[in-house]
Amino acid sequence: MLPLDKTTVIGAAIVLCVALLSGCGTASSVLPTETETKRIPKDTVVVTTNDTTSLRPEVARLYALEAEILSTEDSTRRAQLLNQAMSELATFLREQPNALEDNAVRDLYSGLTTEYRRYHGYGNDPDSLQMARGQIFSVRAQLFSSLNALDNPLLEESPPVENTEVTGTEIPMTSNRLVNETIRYLQDEPDGHVERWLRRVQVYGPMIDHILAEENVPLELRYLAMAESGLNPNARSWAGAVGMWQFMPSTGRRYGLSINAWVDERRDPEKATRAAARHLRDLYEEFEDWHLAMAAFNCGAGCVRRAIRRADEPDPSYWDAYDYLPRETRGYVPMFIAAAHVMQNPEAYGFEPAPPTPAFSYDYVAVHGSMLSLSTLADLSGTKRSVLESLNPELRRGRIPPSKDRYHLRIPLGSYPRFVWNYAELPAPQKQPATTYRVRSGDTLSEIAQRFGTSTDVLQRLNGLDNTLIRQGQHLVVPVNDYDGALTTEAENDRPMRVQYGTSTPVRPLDPIDTTSETQSTEATTSASASPSTVAARSSSSGSTDEVSSVYRVQQGDTLGGIAERFGISVRQLRAWNDLNGSRIYPGQRLQISE
């Protein structure tokens, strides 16, 4: 293993500490960023891996904090201690660039960062739409720290690049030293966050614009999602704010977002955007100023009310209240304005255009089956599990949540016919809805299984249990026996939809596919040499003839070219009729072989 460059190790350690510490929330009731400094007990014994007999006081203190973190059972206290320890560790590493050469410090660093990531559910993956927790927070922490030391921050200045004013907006795009410093920071920021924004805005921008327009709020609020999360649906701050719009649980639920063990709709890009638009509109109605509304979105309405009272102005603006707001919120609105400048004029600020990327689009289908995993659903759609995860980031357990109603699932655009045909062939038990059961004193897994007409194996698989041990008060997912009786959703609400943002009609209903028709039953017995005329027509009771599309069921060893040749059609026609992007087919798949 090659030795790491010392500067690289120190830099990475500091960046990781800052990234872990950074975060934001949309409610005022977040964990405090500082806790009272506690004295190290005189009888504290510090044990290190290299048997160091004397440690720097900072290191000894961090070991004492780590010991208290590991011993406390109070969740709130543990979060406070972790935040305090990571803050002190980051400061120590900045001031002592050679510290990580000491084995004791390396062990301490590893232990604290591991515990912090474990407690807050952070992964080790790079920033991506699938797994990232949101490195935008490290950018914000460093930026807001530098802004805090800026002289005369509210001094009016022209934008750093000529002819890049943001015009035609309802929200004022104030130009001052604070905004300009933020623009320069985004220009020089080494991790390429703006490049990611330029890619993601092509995916989510049309959807955000559509919903903001429907909710009658300014379209430029799209830039707020960049300041909040970098347009990352999976972003999660240290304080527990989640999603593209960084909702805290209480605020999210207040605006209709479901948050439970199965679903976290703060990560649903559409539902969270609509909730954010309504929340911002409510805040604007209270403060009658969009800058103040955005500040309240960040730190809470109570926080802004207190700042306004302290400003003691007859008609205070955000800039009047600036000195009385938390540091995070002082940098929040300037970052929104800076994002607007850069995103409207990326080339003027030195950014290359992003490669064209399709806008957020999908087919929307209502499915039953709490035993259905995203892996199974991906097979039915002819796609990968990771694609369904990116389309349905709100699903927390990788499967359809338990419900007596259908769950609306996003599948790749154009995969609806294939999905419906394959879904129809699943065994009935797999499409059975489910509910939850609270374990009572004396219950056993086998007795519960017998009560609900299922098996212990099914209950273990459905609940992710490694054994049959259960505890009182535990909630188990159990199947519902009466499938037909469990359907409570109106048929019209279950109608499939096609959603394509950025088009003149972004949402339109899809025609249901009858998987129980004579066509399907005839097709099921059609041999590999069948002619398309076998199921080409069906006589109605009135004597007229209704044309019915022919279908062919793919056999083992079939190829798209071979099927096309067999039925005297072209591969291009087969692809067009079946919404195929390539030549991949699989046994059991149904293909339409005529228009």
Solvent accessible surface area in square Angstrom, and as a share of the most:
residue,aa,sasa,rsa
1,M,224,1.00
2,L,153,0.76
3,P,124,0.78
4,L,114,0.57
5,D,87,0.45
6,K,100,0.42
7,T,103,0.60
8,T,79,0.46
9,V,19,0.11
10,I,14,0.07
11,G,31,0.30
12,A,60,0.46
13,A,2,0.02
14,I,32,0.16
15,V,73,0.42
16,L,43,0.21
17,C,0,0.00
18,V,18,0.11
19,A,21,0.16
20,L,1,0.01
21,L,35,0.17
22,S,11,0.07
23,G,11,0.11
24,C,8,0.05
25,G,6,0.06
26,T,3,0.02
27,A,16,0.13
28,S,65,0.42
29,S,91,0.59
30,V,57,0.33
31,L,46,0.23
32,P,60,0.38
33,T,90,0.52
34,E,143,0.64
35,T,27,0.16
36,E,146,0.65
37,T,96,0.56
38,K,85,0.36
39,R,223,0.82
40,I,62,0.32
41,P,83,0.52
42,K,210,0.89
43,D,119,0.62
44,T,49,0.28
45,V,125,0.72
46,V,44,0.26
47,V,121,0.69
48,T,15,0.09
49,T,102,0.59
50,N,65,0.33
51,D,117,0.61
52,T,41,0.24
53,T,135,0.78
54,S,91,0.59
55,L,41,0.20
56,R,101,0.37
57,P,105,0.66
58,E,77,0.34
59,V,2,0.01
60,A,22,0.17
61,R,34,0.12
62,L,1,0.01
63,Y,34,0.13
64,A,20,0.16
65,L,5,0.02
66,E,29,0.13
67,A,62,0.48
68,E,49,0.22
69,I,1,0.01
70,L,114,0.57
71,S,81,0.52
72,T,23,0.13
73,E,166,0.75
74,D,78,0.40
75,S,67,0.43
76,T,72,0.42
77,R,60,0.22
78,R,51,0.19
79,A,3,0.02
80,Q,36,0.16
81,L,0,0.00
82,L,0,0.00
83,N,8,0.04
84,Q,12,0.06
85,A,0,0.00
86,M,0,0.00
87,S,48,0.31
88,E,49,0.22
89,L,0,0.00
90,A,2,0.02
91,T,53,0.31
92,F,5,0.02
93,L,0,0.00
94,R,129,0.47
95,E,114,0.51
96,Q,61,0.27
97,P,72,0.45
98,N,80,0.41
99,A,2,0.01
100,L,6,0.03
101,E,109,0.49
102,D,44,0.23
103,N,80,0.41
104,A,0,0.00
105,V,1,0.01
106,R,107,0.39
107,D,61,0.32
108,L,1,0.00
109,Y,37,0.14
110,S,59,0.38
111,G,27,0.26
112,L,1,0.00
113,T,9,0.05
114,T,84,0.49
115,E,23,0.11
116,Y,0,0.00
117,R,51,0.19
118,R,144,0.53
119,Y,60,0.23
120,H,13,0.06
121,G,36,0.35
122,Y,30,0.11
123,G,28,0.27
124,N,133,0.68
125,D,65,0.34
126,P,107,0.67
127,D,27,0.14
128,S,37,0.24
129,L,47,0.24
130,Q,73,0.33
131,M,108,0.48
132,A,0,0.00
133,R,68,0.25
134,G,8,0.08
135,Q,62,0.27
136,I,2,0.01
137,F,3,0.01
138,S,4,0.03
139,V,3,0.02
140,R,3,0.01
141,A,27,0.21
142,Q,74,0.33
143,L,0,0.00
144,F,5,0.02
145,S,53,0.34
146,S,53,0.34
147,L,6,0.03
148,N,81,0.42
149,A,85,0.66
150,L,41,0.21
151,D,108,0.56
152,N,98,0.51
153,P,32,0.20
154,L,63,0.31
155,L,89,0.44
156,E,145,0.65
157,E,54,0.24
158,S,88,0.57
159,P,18,0.11
160,P,49,0.31
161,V,42,0.24
162,E,147,0.66
163,N,135,0.69
164,T,3,0.02
165,E,98,0.44
166,V,13,0.07
167,T,108,0.63
168,G,88,0.85
169,T,39,0.23
170,E,112,0.50
171,I,0,0.00
172,P,80,0.50
173,M,27,0.12
174,T,41,0.24
175,S,32,0.21
176,N,3,0.01
177,R,60,0.22
178,L,0,0.00
179,V,0,0.00
180,N,2,0.01
181,E,53,0.24
182,T,0,0.00
183,I,0,0.00
184,R,99,0.36
185,Y,50,0.19
186,L,3,0.01
187,Q,62,0.27
188,D,113,0.59
189,E,18,0.08
190,P,121,0.76
191,D,82,0.42
192,G,19,0.19
193,H,4,0.02
194,V,2,0.01
195,E,74,0.33
196,R,39,0.14
197,W,1,0.00
198,L,17,0.08
199,R,107,0.39
200,R,13,0.05
201,V,24,0.14
202,Q,52,0.23
203,V,24,0.14
204,Y,8,0.03
205,G,0,0.00
206,P,39,0.24
207,M,0,0.00
208,I,1,0.00
209,D,35,0.18
210,H,55,0.25
211,I,1,0.01
212,L,1,0.00
213,A,63,0.49
214,E,98,0.44
215,E,12,0.06
216,N,130,0.67
217,V,10,0.06
218,P,9,0.06
219,L,86,0.43
220,E,17,0.08
221,L,0,0.00
222,R,54,0.20
223,Y,13,0.05
224,L,0,0.00
225,A,0,0.00
226,M,1,0.00
227,A,0,0.00
228,E,0,0.00
229,S,1,0.01
230,G,2,0.02
231,L,0,0.00
232,N,1,0.00
233,P,3,0.02
234,N,15,0.08
235,A,0,0.00
236,R,62,0.23
237,S,0,0.00
238,W,17,0.06
239,A,14,0.11
240,G,14,0.14
241,A,0,0.00
242,V,4,0.03
243,G,0,0.00
244,M,1,0.00
245,W,1,0.00
246,Q,0,0.00
247,F,0,0.00
248,M,17,0.08
249,P,45,0.29
250,S,65,0.42
251,T,1,0.01
252,G,0,0.00
253,R,131,0.48
254,R,155,0.57
255,Y,45,0.17
256,G,61,0.59
257,L,8,0.04
258,S,51,0.33
259,I,19,0.10
260,N,75,0.38
261,A,54,0.42
262,W,24,0.08
263,V,8,0.05
264,D,5,0.03
265,E,18,0.08
266,R,12,0.04
267,R,43,0.16
268,D,4,0.02
269,P,2,0.01
270,E,19,0.09
271,K,86,0.37
272,A,0,0.00
273,T,0,0.00
274,R,70,0.26
275,A,4,0.03
276,A,0,0.00
277,A,0,0.00
278,R,100,0.36
279,H,9,0.04
280,L,0,0.00
281,R,74,0.27
282,D,63,0.33
283,L,10,0.05
284,Y,74,0.28
285,E,119,0.53
286,E,82,0.37
287,F,24,0.10
288,E,138,0.62
289,D,36,0.19
290,W,17,0.06
291,H,9,0.04
292,L,3,0.02
293,A,0,0.00
294,M,0,0.00
295,A,0,0.00
296,A,1,0.00
297,F,0,0.00
298,N,5,0.03
299,C,17,0.10
300,G,6,0.05
301,A,22,0.17
302,G,19,0.18
303,C,13,0.08
304,V,0,0.00
305,R,104,0.38
306,R,125,0.46
307,A,2,0.01
308,I,39,0.20
309,R,160,0.58
310,R,156,0.57
311,A,13,0.10
312,D,123,0.64
313,E,85,0.38
314,P,137,0.86
315,D,126,0.65
316,P,23,0.14
317,S,35,0.22
318,Y,0,0.00
319,W,45,0.16
320,D,61,0.32
321,A,0,0.00
322,Y,11,0.04
323,D,106,0.55
324,Y,82,0.31
325,L,5,0.02
326,P,60,0.38
327,R,114,0.42
328,E,46,0.21
329,T,0,0.00
330,R,46,0.17
331,G,2,0.02
332,Y,1,0.00
333,V,0,0.00
334,P,0,0.00
335,M,1,0.00
336,F,0,0.00
337,I,0,0.00
338,A,0,0.00
339,A,0,0.00
340,A,0,0.00
341,H,4,0.02
342,V,0,0.00
343,M,21,0.10
344,Q,83,0.37
345,N,35,0.18
346,P,29,0.18
347,E,120,0.54
348,A,54,0.42
349,Y,7,0.03
350,G,65,0.63
351,F,17,0.07
352,E,140,0.63
353,P,84,0.53
354,A,24,0.19
355,P,90,0.57
356,P,130,0.82
357,T,52,0.30
358,P,110,0.69
359,A,29,0.22
360,F,12,0.05
361,S,28,0.18
362,Y,5,0.02
363,D,0,0.00
364,Y,48,0.18
365,V,7,0.04
366,A,16,0.12
367,V,2,0.01
368,H,2,0.01
369,G,2,0.02
370,S,1,0.01
371,M,39,0.17
372,L,0,0.00
373,S,23,0.15
374,L,3,0.01
375,S,49,0.32
376,T,39,0.23
377,L,0,0.00
378,A,2,0.02
379,D,99,0.51
380,L,17,0.08
381,S,2,0.01
382,G,19,0.18
383,T,29,0.17
384,K,146,0.62
385,R,94,0.34
386,S,53,0.34
387,V,53,0.30
388,L,0,0.00
389,E,61,0.27
390,S,30,0.19
391,L,20,0.10
392,N,1,0.01
393,P,8,0.05
394,E,4,0.02
395,L,13,0.07
396,R,116,0.42
397,R,120,0.44
398,G,9,0.09
399,R,42,0.15
400,I,4,0.02
401,P,13,0.08
402,P,23,0.14
403,S,38,0.25
404,K,101,0.43
405,D,60,0.31
406,R,60,0.22
407,Y,38,0.15
408,H,55,0.25
409,L,0,0.00
410,R,5,0.02
411,I,0,0.00
412,P,29,0.18
413,L,72,0.36
414,G,11,0.10
415,S,10,0.07
416,Y,13,0.05
417,P,32,0.20
418,R,37,0.13
419,F,3,0.01
420,V,27,0.16
421,W,19,0.07
422,N,18,0.09
423,Y,28,0.11
424,A,36,0.28
425,E,77,0.35
426,L,26,0.13
427,P,76,0.48
428,A,72,0.56
429,P,86,0.54
430,Q,60,0.27
431,K,30,0.13
432,Q,30,0.14
433,P,0,0.00
434,A,1,0.01
435,T,44,0.26
436,T,66,0.38
437,Y,24,0.09
438,R,139,0.51
439,V,3,0.01
440,R,158,0.58
441,S,87,0.56
442,G,69,0.66
443,D,26,0.13
444,T,63,0.37
445,L,4,0.02
446,S,64,0.41
447,E,84,0.38
448,I,0,0.00
449,A,3,0.02
450,Q,150,0.67
451,R,123,0.45
452,F,45,0.19
453,G,58,0.56
454,T,34,0.20
455,S,49,0.32
456,T,39,0.23
457,D,95,0.49
458,V,28,0.16
459,L,0,0.00
460,Q,35,0.16
461,R,137,0.50
462,L,4,0.02
463,N,23,0.12
464,G,65,0.63
465,L,36,0.18
466,D,142,0.73
467,N,77,0.40
468,T,73,0.43
469,L,141,0.70
470,I,39,0.20
471,R,165,0.60
472,Q,126,0.56
473,G,23,0.22
474,Q,28,0.13
475,H,119,0.53
476,L,0,0.00
477,V,3,0.02
478,V,0,0.00
479,P,6,0.04
480,V,22,0.13
481,N,96,0.49
482,D,88,0.46
483,Y,61,0.23
484,D,110,0.57
485,G,54,0.52
486,A,5,0.04
487,L,69,0.34
488,T,89,0.52
489,T,41,0.24
490,E,117,0.53
491,A,86,0.67
492,E,123,0.55
493,N,91,0.47
494,D,27,0.14
495,R,80,0.29
496,P,15,0.09
497,M,51,0.23
498,R,36,0.13
499,V,6,0.03
500,Q,58,0.26
501,Y,16,0.06
502,G,66,0.63
503,T,67,0.39
504,S,120,0.77
505,T,82,0.48
506,P,20,0.13
507,V,61,0.35
508,R,105,0.38
509,P,64,0.40
510,L,16,0.08
511,D,104,0.54
512,P,92,0.58
513,I,47,0.24
514,D,85,0.44
515,T,35,0.20
516,T,123,0.72
517,S,21,0.13
518,E,106,0.47
519,T,10,0.06
520,Q,14,0.06
521,S,72,0.46
522,T,42,0.24
523,E,1,0.00
524,A,53,0.41
525,T,118,0.68
526,T,28,0.16
527,S,70,0.45
528,A,41,0.32
529,S,93,0.60
530,A,16,0.12
531,S,56,0.36
532,P,42,0.27
533,S,81,0.52
534,T,77,0.44
535,V,16,0.09
536,A,35,0.27
537,A,61,0.47
538,R,93,0.34
539,S,88,0.57
540,S,36,0.23
541,S,128,0.83
542,S,96,0.62
543,G,64,0.62
544,S,62,0.40
545,T,79,0.46
546,D,69,0.36
547,E,144,0.65
548,V,28,0.16
549,S,43,0.28
550,S,2,0.01
551,V,8,0.05
552,Y,2,0.01
553,R,75,0.27
554,V,5,0.03
555,Q,66,0.29
556,Q,155,0.69
557,G,70,0.68
558,D,26,0.14
559,T,84,0.49
560,L,4,0.02
561,G,37,0.36
562,G,29,0.28
563,I,0,0.00
564,A,3,0.02
565,E,146,0.65
566,R,99,0.36
567,F,21,0.09
568,G,70,0.67
569,I,37,0.19
570,S,50,0.32
571,V,47,0.27
572,R,200,0.73
573,Q,77,0.34
574,L,0,0.00
575,R,87,0.32
576,A,72,0.56
577,W,52,0.18
578,N,15,0.08
579,D,67,0.34
580,L,16,0.08
581,N,159,0.82
582,G,34,0.33
583,S,64,0.41
584,R,174,0.63
585,I,27,0.14
586,Y,51,0.20
587,P,74,0.47
588,G,18,0.18
589,Q,2,0.01
590,R,19,0.07
591,L,0,0.00
592,Q,39,0.17
593,I,6,0.03
594,S,36,0.23
595,E,161,0.72
